[in-house]
Amino acid sequence: MTNDERRMTNDGPRIPFKPRPRQQEVLSYTGGKMGVSAVPGSGKTVTLSYLAAQLVASGVLEDDQEVLVVTLVNSAVDNFAGRVAGFVQRRGLLPHLGYRVRTLHGLAHDIVRERPALVGLADDFQIVDERAADQIRQEAVEAWLRSHPYAADDFLSCDLEERKRDWVRRVQWPDLVGDVACSFIRQAKDMQITPAELRDRLDQLTGQLPNPPTPFPAREGGVSLPPVGEGVSPFPLVEMGWAIYADYQRALTYRGAVDFDDLIRLALRALQLDPEFLQRLHHRWPFILEDEAQDSSRLQEEILKLLVGPDGNWVRVGDPNQAIYETFTTASPQFLRDFLEEAGVLRREMPNSGRSTRSIVNLANYLIDWTQATHPVGPVRDALTPPHVESAPPGDPQPNPPDDPSKVRIVAQKFSPGEELQAVADSLARWLPEHQDDTVAVLVPRNKRGFEVAGELKKRGLEYVELLRSTMSTREAAGALGNVVNYLADPSSPARLARVYRVWRRKDREDVDAKARLEIVARALRKCRQVEDFLWPRVDRDWLDGLELADEYPDVREQLVAFRELARRWQRAILLPIDQLILTLAQDLFDDPADLAVAHKLAVVLRRASESHPDWRLPELTQELAVIARNERRFLGLSGDDTGFDPARYKGKAVVATVHKAKGLEWDRVYLMSVNNYNFPAGLPHDSFISEKWFVRDSLNLEAEALAQLRALSEDANYEEGEATQVARLDYAAERLRLLYVGITRARKELIITWNSGKRGDQQPAVSFIALQTFWEEMVDQ
């Protein structure tokens, strides 16, 4: 959140909004098409909110009309609505009238809900959330894997020995198939291709109807044979994608449901099918204001273009340099760039930002210049483009912080991952006590690294807040409950009983002596051959009576008696529904309100899972908890995606966040970690890429290859294996440059950038890191 935006509250502005000259150029808009390039910290959201209020107050709207504001995430909806309401009230008008703020999914829901029959849906159709969609898709993936046990062999590296191949098939390949399926289904829906249409195209290509072709050639002894005759698909990844896609859609149809991607696809279809319906919506929303337009997808652009009409009013605001979601979605900054170049589009820029010091601004601008002129890979040079960031003009109510070049440090030292972690934690330990009125963030490229940072800060007793895929409290609560449920699924296991004891006494880990005693008792429990002799002893057969530890540690017996009573209580509770069981366990395990809140949400999630899978018992539900604890699946309800986050509320605490989650936010001091050629590759031959799995032959990116096969089939184009992998490398390198730019521009006063050599010690500093370091050394020496 920028300083401009913090001046606004949901009840209205505390300080009157005073537009800068370049903001005023945007606010002079009265109609037509306008594209606005807005740099980080330029106040684009508050400007767009003011423009919406200005249009509402201008009298150009009829009673049944609204200004439609479309933004990226749910938290932005609330922020927009609050700001517009404040501006409208200042003009003496009633808030919440004359405008509507929606995400793209919210807008699509409005459209489809108004005419569900138009797109073949019942009036009571349901929308499955992301987590439920993930589960349905995973079931389709698992079904495909069972019916194609050796499909991986066509893509495994020939260097793998058979034992390693078998391990990859069981452990690594299923996850990769899941990732490919997710991207494939999303892309197919973005292209508006149904499973039936895709099957028809595949059948036409192979000339085999009605039986589908064999996606993978036959095998003898696990070795692929060359294709013989008809029946071998030239697009095996499309065959795989189609099979999973078809199963996934059948499952949705059975539930009378659609997913979020369906919602957008069907909204566009509704607008295309009924011109009168489209005309009514065009009248209802005569002005459309689009925020974060750099993250627009093809379907979003087509929907808004139809709603606007050929001569309508459309304002698109965004920053192509902050387009950092291409890897996860079908979004592309090219849509905004093309719009800005269209004839008849009024182009405006908002280059002024009062967020950062001059030194940090210079660093961000140099990254743009270096990328355009000097980046070693030519096709990546358009990843970042002007406008440059300019300081706030004189007299601006949000002036840039005083400049201090010594507060920018690009640390050239080669760290191992552990050494980098220690260096950042040491720095925070020195800095935090003297800066309790300042904000600070540690930004990491991936959630896993963020978990490590949070763990180190917790170990040191430093106050921190997580802005990651889930919080440590979520992971720990899910893990604790999962261990207990796992034991209840097999109550005769001494190993599981010992693990539950560790969970119950987990606070003992904070004291050296107590931790040592904890481990001794846990090892003793593991050696208990008959668990019932401890939990349900006979008069003449009580395991505790023979426990020698009771003499050395007098309080151990008392603890174990209390633990026995708890374990008995938990065993009796297994007759309860799963949500009630979780809440019962939570009352015994947790006393912190935050942990109890997490347990409540976990109980709701597991109740839904149990309702969706009546055949699931404790082992399956335990696995679901384990999935949440390991963050393999997003835990809806505990994510920060749908709630606003204001760094100003956490002064004196370190915020740990991914750079993706940090977009739109700012801190006084920022640590930008792990800027090596794995996390920020340049597209050079020696770079490694996360989407190119070590076990796949020829370094293929199977997600990219599957989507390329899909496009080739759809467009009747040629497909050459490996070309899509090379293109994906360049696209990823460009996106990671923009991610680095976003990370730099989160800092207001101080910026520290570090790199590490990776877990195998073979990573190098990113090429962009070296460029920034060289530039900064020259700047300091001048």
Order of alpha helices (4+ residues) and beta strands (2+ residues): alpha-beta-beta-alpha-beta-alpha-beta-alpha-beta-alpha-beta-alpha-alpha-alpha-alpha-beta-beta-alpha-beta-alpha-alpha-beta-alpha-beta-alpha-beta-beta-alpha-beta-beta-alpha-beta-alpha-beta-alpha-alpha-alpha-alpha-alpha-alpha-alpha-alpha-alpha-beta-alpha-beta-alpha-alpha-beta-alpha
